[in-house]
């Protein structure tokens, strides 16, 4: 018999919560640690579609990258979307666990760098004990910014990316920060990167970094971080071969028209 806590302990052995940022909310967010689990559903976010999928699959545990609960909650009612989702999970007897910045630090950064075949990598911004958010490293070869953008689209299976900078500029060193990367713009600039590859870059950060001499490729928040889904599926299947593992279908959360 596998309990929810058994999987939690294995996850936190590999991705210790001590490496999570202090503002984060990782761990078991809803459910029973002693619950017997036979199946797990993995997704990036606990959206309505994901919760529907987890319940329909008969999953006992939903594991997401982003926490469904970030701030304090004074009541759990169907009057707001977080409360409504919690109610549905509890009624469906589905526990919910989040592994956010601890995974970013101890998994996502190096994994994403491997997708782009970055070499001679180092941490973009330290969080704890030499480990941290993002990576800086050498691209497989010198290339134009346009070629780098096409590389990002190819490796992460993206229909498009947003680019700040001269498409003919030659880039050699990339700073890579999956997810929301606005706060990583200054560390990336200090690192000497020619280009920052990240997501959720706003207008002013993009144009300011271009003026400072660093290009930016915005691949979207989901665009890079969706690699969490396949990676964690592999992790669970290797460590708990008796568990059935279901995953969210990778689908960009918005359309460009």
N, C-alpha and C positions, 0 to 999 in steps of 0.2 A: 504494500500500500504506500502510495506517495502522497504526502501532505503538502499543502500550500507552502508551509514553512521550509520543507525540504528544498523546493525549487528556489525560494527566496534566499536561503543560505548559500546555495551554489552560485546564484547570480552575484550575491554580495561578496563572495569569496573572490570572484573574478573581477568584479567592478565595485570595489568597496565604496560605501556611501561617504566615507571621510574625504573622498575626492570630489564630492559635489560642492558647488558654490553655496555660500552661506544663505543666499536668498531663495534657494531652490526648495522643492517639496517632493523628495523622492521617497520610495518605499511603498508599503501597503497602504492604500488610500481608502479602501473599503473591503470588507469581508472578514473571513475567519482564518487565522493562521493554521488552525488544526483541521481545516476542511480537507477531506480527501479529494484529490484531483486526478482526473483521467485524461483531460484534454485542456489545451491552452490555445488561446487566440492572441496573435501578435499584430500590433498596429502602431502607427506613429502617433495618432491622436484618438481619444475616446469620443469620436463623433457619433451622431445618431446612426449613421450607416454602419459604423464599426460595431456599435452595441447591438444593433439588429443582427449583424453577422455572427457575433459571438453567441448570442442567445439561440439563433437558428442552428448553429453548429453544435449546440449543447456543451459549449465550453464551460469549464469550472473556474477558469482564471483568465482574465484579460490583462496582458502585459503591454503597456504603451511606453513610448519614449517620453512624450510630453505629459506632465501631470494634469489630470482632469481638475484637480483642486490646487490652486495656487495661493489664494488669499484665505483669510479667516472666513468661516461660515458660521452664522448665528442661527440659521434654521435650514432644514432640508425639506423643501416643499416643491410641488410641481409648478410653482409660480415663476421659477427661473430655470434656465436650461441646465445648469449644473445640478441643481436639486432634482430635476426631472430625470436626468441621466442616472444619478445615484439611486433613485427610487427604482428605476427599471433594472439596474444591475442587481440590486438587493433582492427584488422580487424574483429575478431570474436565477438567484443563487450563484451569481458570478462575482468572484472577488476581483479586485482591480489593483494592480501594482504598477508603479512608474519608476523608470530608471533613466534619469535625465542627464544632468551635467556630470554625474559620476561616469556614465557611459560615454559622454562627449570626451572626457579626459582620458579614460582608460580603454576606449575602444574606437569611437567614431573618428577621432583625429588621425590616428595611424591608418585606419582602414580606408578613409577617404584619400589619404596621401598615396596609398598603394594603388587605388583606382587610376590615379594620374601618373603613376610610376615616378613620383618625386624621389630624389636621392639626396643624401647628405642632409637629412631633415633634423630640425630642432623645434622645440616647443615655441609656439607663438606668444602665449601669455601663461605664465605659471599660475597654478591654483594651489598646489600643495606638494611638497617634497619632490620638487623637480619635474612633476607632471603638470600638464595644463591643457588649455584650450587651443586647438588648431595646430598647424605645422607650417614651417617654412622650409622650402627645399628647392633643389634644382629641377627644372623641367627636363624631360627626356632629351631635348635638344633646344638650341635657340630657335625661336619661331616668332612669327608676327602675332600681334594681339588677336587678329582675326583667326589665325590658325589655332591659337590657344583656346579661343571661344569655341571653335568647332571641336576641339579635343574634349573640352568639358561636356559639350552636348553629346558627343559620341559615348564617352565613358559612363556618364550618368543617365543616358537614354532620355535626353530632354529634347522637346520640340523647339525650344528657343532659349536664349539667355539675353540679358540686358548688359550692354557694354558702355562704360565711360572711358574714353581715351581714343587715341589715334589708332585705327585698325592696322596701320602699317608699322607701328612701333615694334621693335624687336624686344621680346621678353625672354628672360632666362631664369630668373628667380621668382617663385610664386609663394605667396602666403595663402594658406587655405584654412578657412574657418566655416565649417558647415553650420547651417542655421542662420540665425540673425547675427549679422557681422558688423553692424555699425560701430559697436564698441571696440571692434578689433582693427578699425581703420588706422588709428594712431600707432598701435603696436606694430602693425604691418609696415607702416611707413618707416618707423624706427629700425625695423629689421633689415631694411635695404631691399625689400621685395620690389620687383618691377610691376607686379600685378597682384591684387587681392582677389581671390575667388571665394565668394561667400553668398549670402542671401539677404533679403530685406534691406537693401541699401536705399536710403532716401535721396532726394534730389540734391540737397546741399552737401551731404557727405560725398556723393559721387563727383560733383563738380569741383569740390574743394580738393579731393585727393588727386584728381586729374591735374589741377593747377600745381599741386605739390610734386608732380612728376610720377605718380603711381597710378596705373590703370586699375579699373575695377570691373570684374565680371560678376554680375548678379545672376546666380543660377536659381534663385528662389529658395525659400526656407525648406520646403518639401523636396525641392529639386535634388539636393545632395543627401539630406538626412533620411530619405527613404531607404537607403542602404542598410539602415538599422534592422529593417524587417527580415530580410534574408539572412543577415548575420546572426540575429538572435534565434531565428528558426534553426539554423545549423547548430548553435550552441545548445539549445534545449534537446534537440534530437541526439546529439552526441552524448550528453550527460544523462538523459532520461529516455532511452530508446523505447520504453513502454508507454510513453505519453503520446497521444494523438496531438499533432500541432497543426493549427489552421492559421492562415495569415490574411491580412487585408490585401486586396488586389491593389497593386501600385497604380495610382491614378492621380495626376496633378489636380490640386483642389480648385483651380481656376482655368478659364479659357482666355486666350488672346484672340480678339476678333478685329 
